[in-house]
Amino acid sequence: MAQAPQTRIDRAAPPRSGTVLLDLAGELDLAVSGRFHALVDEVVSEAPEMVVADVTEVGFMDSTMLRELLRAHSALAEAGSRLVVAG
């Protein structure tokens, strides 16, 4: 049986100018939602054209993190940015 990936909420190197890649993995729940919230606030202040949330390695996401993704979408839209969830 494959082992679940370690929980990770990081900002990866941007694939191109104007794009921020958020590297997400493992179990995303209430315990890590504050880290994600803070990271999104940091990214919103930079007003990139696009933010890509890569959830390829996410094994579990609870309603708290789904709410955080919706909040991120709204905050980025207000700043003139776009959120894309990939994976």
Secondary structure, DSSP 8 states (H G I E B T S, - for coil): -------EEEEE--SSTTEEEEEEEEEESHHHHHHHHHHHHHHHHH--SEEEEEEEEEEEE-HHHHHHHHHHHHHHHHTT-EEEEE-
